[in-house]
Amino acid sequence: MKTLLPALFLSAVVLASPALALGIDLSNLTRNLTFPEPVSEPVTKDQTPSDK
């Protein structure tokens, strides 16, 4: 178990280093979430009678 984590770390570094060395743009890996502006609902008078 002690050798597993360093081995995984070193393999991740070796696999990621060509992308970093070539300057590949990694900013578009995740999409930007854009949400539309909320539409305000019209205000209506409540038509149900109150039970007071």
trRosetta pair geometry for C-beta under 8 A, 3 or more apart (Angstrom, degrees):
i j d omega theta_ij theta_ji phi_ij phi_ji
1 4 5.4 -44 -148 16 36 121
1 5 7.6 32 164 -15 62 95
2 5 7.3 -57 -165 28 29 100
2 6 7.8 11 152 4 60 109
3 6 6.2 -62 -153 48 44 104
3 7 5.7 46 153 -25 74 114
4 7 5.8 -63 -147 39 26 112
4 8 6.3 24 158 -17 65 108
5 8 5.8 -54 -144 37 30 109
5 9 6.2 31 157 -19 64 108
6 9 5.5 -55 -143 38 34 114
6 10 6.1 31 160 -17 68 107
7 10 6.0 -54 -143 39 28 107
7 11 6.3 25 158 -15 62 109
8 11 5.9 -57 -144 40 28 108
8 12 6.3 30 156 -20 64 107
9 12 5.8 -56 -150 35 28 110
9 13 6.5 28 153 -18 64 106
10 13 5.6 -52 -147 36 34 112
10 14 6.3 32 155 -18 66 106
11 14 5.6 -52 -143 38 34 111
11 15 6.2 29 157 -16 66 108
12 15 5.9 -58 -143 41 29 107
12 16 6.0 16 161 -10 66 115
13 16 6.1 -64 -139 44 25 102
13 17 6.1 40 160 -42 63 105
14 17 6.1 -42 -143 12 26 117
15 18 7.7 -57 -178 21 33 98
16 19 5.7 -61 -164 41 54 111
16 20 6.1 45 145 -17 82 110
17 20 5.6 -60 -143 43 36 108
17 21 5.8 36 160 -23 71 109
18 21 5.6 -55 -138 38 31 111
18 22 6.1 20 165 -11 66 110
19 22 6.3 -60 -142 42 25 102
19 24 4.7 -68 -161 40 78 127
19 26 6.9 76 154 -68 124 116
20 23 7.7 33 179 -73 33 35
20 24 7.8 -71 -67 35 23 85
25 28 6.3 42 123 7 107 99
26 29 5.7 -3 -178 -28 70 117
